[in-house]
Amino acid sequence: MRQLSTAEILKLLEEGALETEGLISWGSNYTFLARVCYQTRELNAIYKPRKGERPLWDFAPGTLCLRERAAFLVSEGLGWALVPATVLRDGPHGWGSVQRFVEHDPDEHYFTIQEEETYAGQLQQVVLFDLLVNNADRKGGHVLVGDGGRLWSIDHGICFHSDYKLRSVIWEFAGEPIPKRLRQDLEHFKERLASEDEELADQLGALLNDREMEALRERVARLLKQERFPHPGPGRHYPWPPV
């Protein structure tokens, strides 16, 4: 069967009939495995309704699903396609985010592949992505190994805070130069955020507040100026649990 393009997957997620198949019990917020059907096509998906979000003291209520969508937009804006296709829509338990489910082996994750050289380039992308979105919860289990050894990044509900919140298990590149090809991607992304004619900036601005958008721009500029993967910041910089 022909592999669907990202545009086709987004259309299916947005317009297809959404049915929940079960509650995923290990998440801190209500998360459902779902099936989306549109015409003759169907996909497994992850559905996170807004009203199932656990209140957090440092993130505005009802914004976690917005951040899931914003993370997908940043991933696409960089050209890295790390985050599975994600939309915002209504569903059986109300409005929320719906993300394509990635088929993967649950026993394979960051901690099982971290020393394999073949994954180094993709992991560098994950690290830079987390720095940009200010990911407060990069657990090892949030890096999935998909078909053909492709890495996917999931669970971005607590990202994009305007204050430094980065917590990650991936620090092995700290102090190393950022490869030229990745710096070029960051530069292009910076230009897209600055352009008044760029749709990406408008889309992100509809999901994040002004302070969060400005902080995102500042993080891109800082990475480009440093030209190296940063070392951990002060305080607790690892998430718990780590997987």
Secondary structure, DSSP 8 states (H G I E B T S, - for coil): -----HHHHHHHHHHSEEEEEEE-TTSSS--EEEEEEETTEEEEEEEEEGGG----SSS-TT-HHHHHHHHHHHHHHHT---S--EEEE--TTSSEEEEE-----TT-SHHHHTT-GGGHHHHHHHHHHHHHHT-S-B-GGGEEE-GGG-EEE---TT---SS----BS--TTTTSB--HHHHHHHHHHHHHHH-TT-HHHHHHHTTS-HHHHHHHHHHHHHHHHH-B-----SS--S-SS--
